C-alpha cells in the first residue's frame, strides 16, 4: 500500500487524498460543503452556496486572458456508498481507505469515490494553482447527483455566469462526451399480511454474492449478473417443486448500481429440507456456467437460520416472485445513429422489506425521450398487474449531442496536439447533469471529460493512475486555448 498523495500530478492527487477522508454520502454532503467553503476562504477566492447545497467558487483570469469567456468546471460533491457485506464501515463517519495497487488506486472493501472525487480534485487543483493560463473560472460542485440530481434540479438561474461548461464526471480517458441519456426511476410497493409458521419448520438463508456490480449506465451492456434476478429465478424454480414460505428478500441498494448481493429467508416443512439443497446445487451449476465469463466469482450459499417471526401471505409471495421475474432488466435497445451506444435500458436495482412493505427500486435510461417513457411504462405495467402501487420520479432530460460545439473543437484539437491521436467523440448512456443545466442555461457550450474509472458504484471501483496524468494535461491545455 502506498500514499496516494505522492502520485503525480501531485496537486490533483493531494486534493483527492483529502477528499477521501471526508464522509460525503448523497444527501449528507455537509462536511464536504464546509471543506469547499474553507478551501475558498484559505485561497482568497469568492464562494457561494445555494439552498440545495450547490457550491460555486470563482477565480479571476490569469494575466492576458481577462476577456476569455467564463468557463464552468463542474463536478458533484457526493459519492456512491457501497461496501461488501463482510466489511465494517460507516460511510457517515469513516474515511475511505484508499491505496495504490500497481497502476490503480482503489479502496478496501468499499467504493473509492473517484466518481466524482477526482473531478472535484481537478477543479480544486485548477483553483489553487498559480502557474496555469486560463480565463475566468467558475467551479461548480453540485449536491446529491447520485440519488436524485437534487443539486442540478435545484440550480437557480443566475447562480452561474459562464457560457462554457466542462463536466469532469466522465470515466473513460481518450473519450470526449457530448451527449448523455435521460433517466427516470420507478418504485413498486407491495403490501402483505404477516402469517405465523409451524415451530417445527426448517428455515434457511439463500445468498447470492461475488458479483461485480457496477454502474447501471456505463456497464448495463457488459453482461453482468443481477443478484436480484438470479435469486428470484431460483425462488421461482423452487416454487414449482415445493411449498415454501418467504419471510425476507433483500437485494441491491442503489438505483444506479447493478445489484451485487441478495439474500432470501425461506421456511419449509422438515421433510423438504433436502429438496432445497438439491435444487440449489443444480441451479448453482447452471447459473455459474451461464455467467462463467462475466461473473467468475459468483457464489451461491444456503445456511440454516432460526425460524422467523412471520412469513408473508402466499398470494403476495406469488405476485412478488412473478413480477420480479417478469420485470425487464438490461439493454432494451441500441442506438440506431451512434455505433455501440446503448439507447434504452432498465435496471432492477433493489428489493427491500421496509416498514411492513416490500419496495422494489428500478431505474430506466434512454437517449430518446419517447423510448424512456415506453420502458418506464413497461416496468410500471408489470408491477401494477401484480397488484403493486407504482411511484415514478419526474425524471431528468438527456443531453443532445452538438457536433458543431466550439468547446468540442478546442478539446479535440488539444487532445490531438498533446497525444498525437484522435479522441473518441461519443455520447454516454449514463446520466450526466448536463441536460438539466441546459434547461436553465440554454446558452451553455459543453463537453464532458475524465480519467479512466472502472467498477464505479461498486467496491471494485478503481482509477487508472496514468489516465489521471493525461486527464490533467488535457484539462489545462483546453483552458489555455479557449479564446
C-alpha positions, 0 to 999 in steps of 0.5 A: 500500500502506498500514499496516494498523495505522492502520485503525480500530478501531485496537486490533483492527487493531494486534493483527492487524498483529502477528499477521501477522508471526508464522509460525503454520502448523497444527501449528507454532503455537509462536511464536504460543503464546509471543506469547499467553503474553507478551501475558498476562504484559505485561497482568497477566492469568492464562494457561494452556496445555494439552498440545495447545497450547490457550491460555486467558487470563482477565480479571476483570469490569469494575466492576458486572458481577462476577456476569455469567456467564463468557463464552468468546471463542474463536478458533484460533491457526493459519492456512491456508498457501497461496501461488501457485506463482510466489511465494517464501515460507516460511510457517515463517519469513516474515511475511505481507505484508499491505496495504490495497487500497481497502476490503480488506486482503489479502496478496501472493501468499499467504493473509492469515490473517484466518481466524482472525487477526482473531478472535484480534485481537478477543479480544486487543483485548477483553483489553487494553482498559480502557474496555469493560463486560463480565463475566468473560472467558475467551479461548480460542485453540485449536491446529491447527483447520485440519488436524485440530481437534487443539486442540478434540479435545484440550480437557480438561474443566475447562480452561474455566469459562464457560457462554457461548461466542462463536466469532469464526471466522465470515466473513460480517458481518450473519450470526449462526451457530448451527449448523455441519456435521460433517466427516470426511476420507478418504485413498486410497493407491495403490501402483505399480511404477516402469517405465523409458521409451524415451530417445527419448520426448517428455515434457511438463508439463500445468498447470492454474492461475488458479483461485480456490480457496477454502474447501471449506465456505463456497464448495463451492456457488459453482461453482468449478473443481477443478484436480484434476478438470479435469486428470484429465478431460483425462488421461482424454480423452487416454487414449482417443486415445493411449498415454501414460505418467504419471510425476507428478500433483500437485494441491491441498494442503489438505483444506479448500481447493478445489484451485487448481493441478495439474500432470501429467508425461506421456511419449509416443512422438515421433510423438504429440507433436502429438496432445497439443497438439491435444487440449489446445487443444480441451479448453482451449476447452471447459473455459474456456467451461464455467467462463467465469463462475466461473473467468475466469482459468483457464489451461491450459499444456503445456511440454516437460520432460526425460524422467523417471526412471520412469513408473508401471505402466499398470494403476495409471495406469488405476485412478488416472485412473478413480477420480479421475474417478469420485470425487464432488466438490461439493454432494451435497445441500441442506438440506431445513429451512434455505433455501440451506444446503448439507447434504452435500458432498465435496471432492477436495482433493489428489493427491500422489506421496509416498514411492513412493505416490500419496495422494489427500486428500478431505474430506466435510461434512454437517449430518446425521450419517447423510448424512456417513457415506453420502458418506464411504462413497461416496468410500471405495467408489470408491477401494477398487474401484480397488484403493486402501487407504482411511484415514478420520479419526474425524471431528468432530460438527456443531453443532445449531442452538438457536433458543431460545439466550439468547446468540442473543437478546442478539446479535440484539437488539444487532445490531438496536439498533446497525444498525437491521436484522435479522441473518441467523440461519443455520447454516454448512456449514463446520466450526466447533469448536463441536460438539466443545466441546459434547461436553465442555461440554454446558452451553455457550450459543453463537453464532458471529460475524465480519467479512466474509472472502472467498477464505479458504484461498486467496491471494485471501483478503481482509477487508472493512475496514468489516465489521471496524468493525461486527464490533467494535461488535457484539462489545462491545455483546453483552458489555455486555448479557449479564446 
